[in-house]
């Protein structure tokens, strides 16, 4: 589809209204894990780059990507069986 670039991304998503202190703690622990040499090596093996930029940046990514891909699905006519 013209004007679209595809790449994959993923992240950790919790339930709505998750307390801020839990979000902060999860982010802290995820950053530690991503800094681990073992985890970093596995990401290299998978030819991917971990981000770990934080909950606000991830929320913005999801908000930006969702409407874009919703439009692709709408225009393609794809349906869930």
Secondary structure, DSSP 8 states (H G I E B T S, - for coil): -TT------------TT--HHHHHHHHHHHHHHHHSHHHHHHHHHTT-------HHHHHHHHHHHHHHHHHHHHHHT----
